[in-house]
Amino acid sequence: MNFDCKQLLIGGLVGAAVVTFLRTDTFRKGCAKVVAAGLQLKDDAAEFVESVKEDAEDVNAENKQKGKA
């Protein structure tokens, strides 16, 4: 075998190993946990932004009340 054939063989073996790993339950469960954590982070960030928005609206309303008084 020359150098190019060795690289092709190694690449094929590594590719087969990766495909086998991607099909395992452990990998799928790990991906599910990562996705779930990402969705939770998104929900937490949206909740935080809504809280900040409400606080800003409250401050704005208080400033308008002070201006009228």
MOPEFEN-V997154 format. One record per helix or strand of 2 or more residues. SS is the DSSP state (~ for helix, > for strand). FROM is the first residue (numbers start at 1). TO is the last residue. Records with the same first field share a line. If there is no record, write none. Layout:
SS=FROM-TO / FROM-TO
//
This chain:
~=3-22 / 25-68
//
